[in-house]
Amino acid sequence: FYLKEKLSSQLEISPDQIIFGNGSNELIVFLAHLYLEPGKSLVMSEHAFAVYALATRLYQGDLIKVPMNALTHDLESILDAIRPNTQIVAIVNPNNPTGTTVDPTKLVEFIHQVPDNVLCVIDEAYLEVMPIEQQPNLLPIIRSGKDNLLILRTFSKGYGLAGLRIGYGIGSKKLIDQLNRVRQPFNLNKMAQVAALAALDA
Ligand SMILES: *Cc1c(COP(=O)(O)O)cnc(C)c1O
């Protein structure tokens, strides 16, 4: 409660538009649980964060891997790769493991080009390592009420709390409500909550 309140006021996002996970890794698995099954696909770059591929496989979805351009996400090809059965398109920015970023303006354009029936996941696990002026500001898109955008962040990287397991997602009320349905009620341990609260003040 306290952590959600604090994060909500810092981000200027309603508390019911935030979900915490046992690491953002857990949220990626929730996404696959909700949206993937045989015959449904997830689109991502060929060298993007491996957990997306593992979670897709776990729920027997199809993984569509798109070649990169100089180890950078090729946003146009990613859009072209979306098929009628695509449920999720995932962009990791900055990307892990290639360490590359996409142009913030192009990313915003991309988000608006993803079809409304496809969930666009922007994983910002390494957001804090980017110079502030290069960081995309996607929160206004969430505030505008967009239903098919989920931003993932974590306390594991910039805040150095990986061992405590705490990450979060920001999205529409409807999307967060759906994700909460597959979440165990007590998925977040107390120490992680206390540490994350302190980290937000740092
Ligand atoms: C580390 C990482 C995560 C998962 O982090 P958690 O420790 O589970 O919060 C998710 N996505 C990317 C791109 C990462 O690098």
The ligand as a Tripos MOL2 file, in Angstrom:
@<TRIPOS>MOLECULE
LIG
   15    15     1     0     0
SMALL
NO_CHARGES

@<TRIPOS>ATOM
      1 C1         16.8560   -7.7620  -15.3410 C.3       1 LIG1
      2 C2         15.7800   -7.6000  -16.3140 C.ar      1 LIG1
      3 C3         14.4520   -7.9470  -16.0260 C.ar      1 LIG1
      4 C4         14.0190   -8.6480  -14.7950 C.3       1 LIG1
      5 O1         14.3840   -8.0080  -13.6730 O.3       1 LIG1
      6 P1         13.8180   -8.4550  -12.2570 P.3       1 LIG1
      7 O2         15.0230   -8.6810  -11.4370 O.co2     1 LIG1
      8 O3         12.9970   -9.6780  -12.4200 O.co2     1 LIG1
      9 O4         12.9990   -7.2740  -11.8240 O.co2     1 LIG1
     10 C5         13.4780   -7.7370  -16.9750 C.ar      1 LIG1
     11 N1         13.7950   -7.2150  -18.1540 N.ar      1 LIG1
     12 C6         15.0450   -6.8620  -18.4650 C.ar      1 LIG1
     13 C7         15.3200   -6.2760  -19.7830 C.3       1 LIG1
     14 C8         16.0760   -7.0450  -17.5610 C.ar      1 LIG1
     15 O5         17.3150   -6.7140  -17.9000 O.3       1 LIG1
@<TRIPOS>BOND
     1     1     2 1
     2     2     3 ar
     3     2    14 ar
     4     3     4 1
     5     3    10 ar
     6     4     5 1
     7     5     6 1
     8     6     7 2
     9     6     8 1
    10     6     9 1
    11    10    11 ar
    12    11    12 ar
    13    12    13 1
    14    12    14 ar
    15    14    15 1
@<TRIPOS>SUBSTRUCTURE
     1 LIG1         1 GROUP 0 **** ****
